Amino acid sequence: MSKEFAIGSKVRLVALPPYVKTAEPMPMLRPSDVIHIGEEGIVIDRRPGGYWGIRFTRGAFLLDSQYIESTDSPPESHLE
């Protein structure tokens, strides 16, 4: 099951896909070295197929929810 994120929320990259797709009207595949693990971005939209548009420093990219985690809420271990 894919995770859900609110538009405008901050997310962190936790894993790199082999390639990333730009979130432009005419998307392009880019090597994954344009973004780095731990880099934070902002959710700009939800796309079909379970992809999220994320704005990072070096551009906006489409990522599956398995590669990102929310930074807006504390980790579950700190809820006790």
N, CA, C and O atoms as a GROMACS GRO file, in nm:
protein
  320
    1MET      N    1   0.084  -0.118   0.000
    1MET     CA    2   0.000   0.000   0.000
    1MET      C    3   0.089   0.125   0.000
    1MET      O    4   0.184   0.133   0.077
    2SER      N    5   0.057   0.219  -0.085
    2SER     CA    6   0.140   0.340  -0.093
    2SER      C    7   0.103   0.438   0.017
    2SER      O    8  -0.011   0.443   0.063
    3LYS      N    9   0.202   0.516   0.058
    3LYS     CA   10   0.181   0.617   0.161
    3LYS      C   11   0.110   0.737   0.099
    3LYS      O   12   0.118   0.760  -0.021
    4GLU      N   13   0.043   0.812   0.182
    4GLU     CA   14  -0.023   0.934   0.137
    4GLU      C   15   0.046   1.055   0.197
    4GLU      O   16   0.089   1.052   0.313
    5PHE      N   17   0.059   1.160   0.119
    5PHE     CA   18   0.122   1.284   0.162
    5PHE      C   19   0.032   1.400   0.126
    5PHE      O   20  -0.036   1.396   0.024
    6ALA      N   21   0.029   1.502   0.209
    6ALA     CA   22  -0.050   1.621   0.182
    6ALA      C   23   0.027   1.711   0.085
    6ALA      O   24   0.149   1.722   0.095
    7ILE      N   25  -0.045   1.773  -0.006
    7ILE     CA   26   0.018   1.868  -0.098
    7ILE      C   27   0.077   1.982  -0.014
    7ILE      O   28   0.009   2.036   0.073
    8GLY      N   29   0.202   2.017  -0.039
    8GLY     CA   30   0.270   2.121   0.036
    8GLY      C   31   0.349   2.070   0.155
    8GLY      O   32   0.420   2.147   0.219
    9SER      N   33   0.338   1.940   0.186
    9SER     CA   34   0.412   1.885   0.300
    9SER      C   35   0.556   1.857   0.260
    9SER      O   36   0.587   1.839   0.142
   10LYS      N   37   0.644   1.854   0.360
   10LYS     CA   38   0.786   1.826   0.336
   10LYS      C   39   0.810   1.676   0.343
   10LYS      O   40   0.754   1.606   0.428
   11VAL      N   41   0.894   1.628   0.251
   11VAL     CA   42   0.931   1.488   0.248
   11VAL      C   43   1.082   1.477   0.234
   11VAL      O   44   1.149   1.570   0.189
   12ARG      N   45   1.136   1.361   0.273
   12ARG     CA   46   1.280   1.334   0.265
   12ARG      C   47   1.301   1.212   0.176
   12ARG      O   48   1.225   1.115   0.184
   13LEU      N   49   1.403   1.216   0.093
   13LEU     CA   50   1.438   1.104   0.007
   13LEU      C   51   1.511   0.999   0.090
   13LEU      O   52   1.614   1.028   0.150
   14VAL      N   53   1.458   0.876   0.094
   14VAL     CA   54   1.518   0.770   0.176
   14VAL      C   55   1.588   0.663   0.092
   14VAL      O   56   1.665   0.583   0.146
   15ALA      N   57   1.564   0.660  -0.038
   15ALA     CA   58   1.630   0.566  -0.129
   15ALA      C   59   1.629   0.628  -0.268
   15ALA      O   60   1.544   0.710  -0.300
   16LEU      N   61   1.725   0.586  -0.350
   16LEU     CA   62   1.734   0.638  -0.487
   16LEU      C   63   1.686   0.535  -0.588
   16LEU      O   64   1.729   0.420  -0.583
   17PRO      N   65   1.597   0.574  -0.679
   17PRO     CA   66   1.562   0.485  -0.789
   17PRO      C   67   1.678   0.487  -0.891
   17PRO      O   68   1.764   0.574  -0.883
   18PRO      N   69   1.682   0.393  -0.984
   18PRO     CA   70   1.790   0.392  -1.083
   18PRO      C   71   1.791   0.519  -1.169
   18PRO      O   72   1.897   0.570  -1.204
   19TYR      N   73   1.673   0.569  -1.203
   19TYR     CA   74   1.656   0.693  -1.278
   19TYR      C   75   1.541   0.770  -1.217
   19TYR      O   76   1.454   0.712  -1.151
   20VAL      N   77   1.540   0.901  -1.237
   20VAL     CA   78   1.428   0.984  -1.193
   20VAL      C   79   1.366   1.051  -1.314
   20VAL      O   80   1.435   1.084  -1.411
   21LYS      N   81   1.235   1.072  -1.308
   21LYS     CA   82   1.164   1.138  -1.416
   21LYS      C   83   1.130   1.279  -1.372
   21LYS      O   84   1.081   1.300  -1.261
   22THR      N   85   1.155   1.376  -1.460
   22THR     CA   86   1.124   1.514  -1.426
   22THR      C   87   0.973   1.533  -1.426
   22THR      O   88   0.901   1.465  -1.499
   23ALA      N   89   0.925   1.627  -1.344
   23ALA     CA   90   0.781   1.654  -1.333
   23ALA      C   91   0.746   1.776  -1.418
   23ALA      O   92   0.695   1.876  -1.367
   24GLU      N   93   0.775   1.767  -1.546
   24GLU     CA   94   0.749   1.875  -1.640
   24GLU      C   95   0.641   1.832  -1.738
   24GLU      O   96   0.609   1.713  -1.744
   25PRO      N   97   0.584   1.926  -1.815
   25PRO     CA   98   0.484   1.887  -1.914
   25PRO      C   99   0.534   1.780  -2.011
   25PRO      O  100   0.458   1.694  -2.055
   26MET      N  101   0.664   1.784  -2.045
   26MET     CA  102   0.726   1.679  -2.125
   26MET      C  103   0.837   1.616  -2.041
   26MET      O  104   0.952   1.658  -2.049
   27PRO      N  105   0.803   1.514  -1.960
   27PRO     CA  106   0.900   1.455  -1.866
   27PRO      C  107   1.019   1.391  -1.938
   27PRO      O  108   1.007   1.339  -2.050
   28MET      N  109   1.134   1.396  -1.871
   28MET     CA  110   1.256   1.332  -1.921
   28MET      C  111   1.314   1.245  -1.810
   28MET      O  112   1.299   1.277  -1.692
   29LEU      N  113   1.379   1.136  -1.848
   29LEU     CA  114   1.450   1.055  -1.750
   29LEU      C  115   1.586   1.118  -1.726
   29LEU      O  116   1.655   1.158  -1.820
   30ARG      N  117   1.624   1.126  -1.599
   30ARG     CA  118   1.754   1.181  -1.561
   30ARG      C  119   1.825   1.078  -1.474
   30ARG      O  120   1.759   0.997  -1.408
   31PRO      N  121   1.958   1.079  -1.471
   31PRO     CA  122   2.028   0.989  -1.378
   31PRO      C  123   1.994   1.029  -1.235
   31PRO      O  124   1.967   1.146  -1.207
   32SER      N  125   1.995   0.934  -1.147
   32SER     CA  126   1.951   0.961  -1.009
   32SER      C  127   2.048   1.047  -0.930
   32SER      O  128   2.017   1.085  -0.817
   33ASP      N  129   2.166   1.079  -0.985
   33ASP     CA  130   2.262   1.160  -0.909
   33ASP      C  131   2.226   1.309  -0.904
   33ASP      O  132   2.301   1.388  -0.846
   34VAL      N  133   2.113   1.348  -0.964
   34VAL     CA  134   2.069   1.488  -0.953
   34VAL      C  135   2.007   1.517  -0.816
   34VAL      O  136   1.995   1.633  -0.776
   35ILE      N  137   1.967   1.411  -0.745
   35ILE     CA  138   1.917   1.425  -0.608
   35ILE      C  139   1.993   1.326  -0.520
   35ILE      O  140   2.051   1.230  -0.569
   36HIS      N  141   1.992   1.351  -0.390
   36HIS     CA  142   2.071   1.269  -0.297
   36HIS      C  143   1.985   1.219  -0.182
   36HIS      O  144   1.889   1.285  -0.142
   37ILE      N  145   2.019   1.103  -0.130
   37ILE     CA  146   1.948   1.047  -0.013
   37ILE      C  147   1.959   1.147   0.102
   37ILE      O  148   2.067   1.199   0.130
   38GLY      N  149   1.847   1.172   0.168
   38GLY     CA  150   1.843   1.268   0.278
   38GLY      C  151   1.800   1.406   0.235
   38GLY      O  152   1.768   1.490   0.319
   39GLU      N  153   1.797   1.432   0.105
   39GLU     CA  154   1.754   1.562   0.055
   39GLU      C  155   1.604   1.580   0.079
   39GLU      O  156   1.526   1.486   0.062
   40GLU      N  157   1.566   1.700   0.118
   40GLU     CA  158   1.425   1.728   0.146
   40GLU      C  159   1.363   1.808   0.033
   40GLU      O  160   1.428   1.890  -0.032
   41GLY      N  161   1.235   1.781   0.012
   41GLY     CA  162   1.160   1.851  -0.092
   41GLY      C  163   1.018   1.874  -0.047
   41GLY      O  164   0.979   1.834   0.063
   42ILE      N  165   0.940   1.938  -0.132
   42ILE     CA  166   0.801   1.970  -0.102
   42ILE      C  167   0.711   1.902  -0.204
   42ILE      O  168   0.738   1.906  -0.324
   43VAL      N  169   0.604   1.837  -0.156
   43VAL     CA  170   0.509   1.769  -0.243
   43VAL      C  171   0.431   1.875  -0.320
   43VAL      O  172   0.368   1.963  -0.261
   44ILE      N  173   0.436   1.867  -0.454
   44ILE     CA  174   0.363   1.965  -0.534
   44ILE      C  175   0.235   1.909  -0.594
   44ILE      O  176   0.141   1.984  -0.621
   45ASP      N  177   0.229   1.775  -0.616
   45ASP     CA  178   0.106   1.716  -0.666
   45ASP      C  179   0.112   1.563  -0.661
   45ASP      O  180   0.216   1.504  -0.633
   46ARG      N  181  -0.003   1.502  -0.689
   46ARG     CA  182  -0.017   1.356  -0.694
   46ARG      C  183  -0.040   1.320  -0.839
   46ARG      O  184  -0.122   1.383  -0.906
   47ARG      N  185   0.029   1.220  -0.888
   47ARG     CA  186   0.016   1.179  -1.027
   47ARG      C  187  -0.040   1.037  -1.036
   47ARG      O  188  -0.030   0.961  -0.939
   48PRO      N  189  -0.098   1.001  -1.149
   48PRO     CA  190  -0.148   0.864  -1.167
   48PRO      C  191  -0.035   0.762  -1.153
   48PRO      O  192   0.081   0.793  -1.178
   49GLY      N  193  -0.071   0.642  -1.112
   49GLY     CA  194   0.026   0.535  -1.098
   49GLY      C  195   0.100   0.536  -0.967
   49GLY      O  196   0.201   0.466  -0.953
   50GLY      N  197   0.054   0.614  -0.870
   50GLY     CA  198   0.117   0.617  -0.739
   50GLY      C  199   0.240   0.705  -0.730
   50GLY      O  200   0.320   0.689  -0.639
   51TYR      N  201   0.256   0.798  -0.823
   51TYR     CA  202   0.372   0.887  -0.822
   51TYR      C  203   0.338   1.021  -0.759
   51TYR      O  204   0.224   1.068  -0.765
   52TRP      N  205   0.439   1.081  -0.699
   52TRP     CA  206   0.426   1.213  -0.636
   52TRP      C  207   0.519   1.309  -0.704
   52TRP      O  208   0.634   1.275  -0.732
   53GLY      N  209   0.473   1.429  -0.732
   53GLY     CA  210   0.558   1.536  -0.783
   53GLY      C  211   0.624   1.603  -0.664
   53GLY      O  212   0.555   1.655  -0.576
   54ILE      N  213   0.756   1.603  -0.659
   54ILE     CA  214   0.831   1.659  -0.546
   54ILE      C  215   0.925   1.766  -0.599
   54ILE      O  216   1.001   1.742  -0.692
   55ARG      N  217   0.921   1.886  -0.538
   55ARG     CA  218   1.011   1.995  -0.575
   55ARG      C  219   1.134   1.989  -0.486
   55ARG      O  220   1.125   2.009  -0.364
   56PHE      N  221   1.250   1.961  -0.547
   56PHE     CA  222   1.378   1.962  -0.479
   56PHE      C  223   1.456   2.086  -0.523
   56PHE      O  224   1.409   2.162  -0.607
   57THR      N  225   1.574   2.106  -0.467
   57THR     CA  226   1.657   2.221  -0.501
   57THR      C  227   1.692   2.224  -0.651
   57THR      O  228   1.691   2.330  -0.712
   58ARG      N  229   1.721   2.109  -0.707
   58ARG     CA  230   1.765   2.102  -0.847
   58ARG      C  231   1.652   2.072  -0.945
   58ARG      O  232   1.679   2.034  -1.059
   59GLY      N  233   1.526   2.088  -0.903
   59GLY     CA  234   1.414   2.068  -0.994
   59GLY      C  235   1.304   1.984  -0.932
   59GLY      O  236   1.313   1.940  -0.817
   60ALA      N  237   1.199   1.961  -1.010
   60ALA     CA  238   1.085   1.881  -0.965
   60ALA      C  239   1.091   1.745  -1.033
   60ALA      O  240   1.117   1.734  -1.153
   61PHE      N  241   1.067   1.639  -0.953
   61PHE     CA  242   1.078   1.504  -1.004
   61PHE      C  243   0.958   1.421  -0.959
   61PHE      O  244   0.895   1.451  -0.857
   62LEU      N  245   0.927   1.316  -1.036
   62LEU     CA  246   0.821   1.223  -1.001
   62LEU      C  247   0.882   1.104  -0.930
   62LEU      O  248   0.971   1.037  -0.983
   63LEU      N  249   0.834   1.077  -0.809
   63LEU     CA  250   0.888   0.966  -0.730
   63LEU      C  251   0.775   0.881  -0.674
   63LEU      O  252   0.669   0.932  -0.637
   64ASP      N  253   0.798   0.752  -0.667
   64ASP     CA  254   0.706   0.660  -0.603
   64ASP      C  255   0.717   0.678  -0.452
   64ASP      O  256   0.823   0.718  -0.402
   65SER      N  257   0.611   0.650  -0.379
   65SER     CA  258   0.610   0.672  -0.234
   65SER      C  259   0.711   0.586  -0.159
   65SER      O  260   0.744   0.618  -0.045
   66GLN      N  261   0.760   0.477  -0.218
   66GLN     CA  262   0.859   0.393  -0.149
   66GLN      C  263   0.994   0.463  -0.134
   66GLN      O  264   1.077   0.420  -0.053
   67TYR      N  265   1.018   0.568  -0.210
   67TYR     CA  266   1.145   0.639  -0.205
   67TYR      C  267   1.144   0.761  -0.113
   67TYR      O  268   1.249   0.823  -0.093
   68ILE      N  269   1.029   0.795  -0.058
   68ILE     CA  270   1.019   0.916   0.024
   68ILE      C  271   0.948   0.888   0.156
   68ILE      O  272   0.872   0.792   0.168
   69GLU      N  273   0.976   0.975   0.256
   69GLU     CA  274   0.906   0.968   0.384
   69GLU      C  275   0.874   1.111   0.427
   69GLU      O  276   0.943   1.205   0.390
   70SER      N  277   0.769   1.125   0.504
   70SER     CA  278   0.728   1.257   0.551
   70SER      C  279   0.822   1.307   0.661
   70SER      O  280   0.867   1.229   0.745
   71THR      N  281   0.850   1.436   0.659
   71THR     CA  282   0.929   1.497   0.766
   71THR      C  283   0.842   1.586   0.854
   71THR      O  284   0.892   1.642   0.951
   72ASP      N  285   0.713   1.599   0.822
   72ASP     CA  286   0.622   1.684   0.898
   72ASP      C  287   0.580   1.624   1.031
   72ASP      O  288   0.556   1.697   1.127
   73SER      N  289   0.572   1.491   1.038
   73SER     CA  290   0.530   1.428   1.164
   73SER      C  291   0.649   1.355   1.226
   73SER      O  292   0.736   1.306   1.153
   74PRO      N  293   0.654   1.346   1.358
   74PRO     CA  294   0.766   1.277   1.424
   74PRO      C  295   0.760   1.126   1.397
   74PRO      O  296   0.652   1.072   1.374
   75PRO      N  297   0.875   1.058   1.400
   75PRO     CA  298   0.876   0.913   1.384
   75PRO      C  299   0.791   0.845   1.493
   75PRO      O  300   0.776   0.898   1.603
   76GLU      N  301   0.738   0.729   1.461
   76GLU     CA  302   0.647   0.659   1.553
   76GLU      C  303   0.714   0.627   1.686
   76GLU      O  304   0.645   0.622   1.788
   77SER      N  305   0.844   0.605   1.689
   77SER     CA  306   0.913   0.570   1.812
   77SER      C  307   0.911   0.684   1.914
   77SER      O  308   0.930   0.660   2.034
   78HIS      N  309   0.888   0.808   1.870
   78HIS     CA  310   0.885   0.922   1.961
   78HIS      C  311   0.744   0.954   2.013
   78HIS      O  312   0.726   1.050   2.087
   79LEU      N  313   0.645   0.874   1.974
   79LEU     CA  314   0.507   0.901   2.015
   79LEU      C  315   0.475   0.851   2.155
   79LEU      O  316   0.373   0.890   2.212
   80GLU      N  317   0.559   0.768   2.211
   80GLU     CA  318   0.530   0.710   2.343
   80GLU      C  319   0.561   0.806   2.455
   80GLU      O  320   0.542   0.773   2.572
   0.00000   0.00000   0.00000
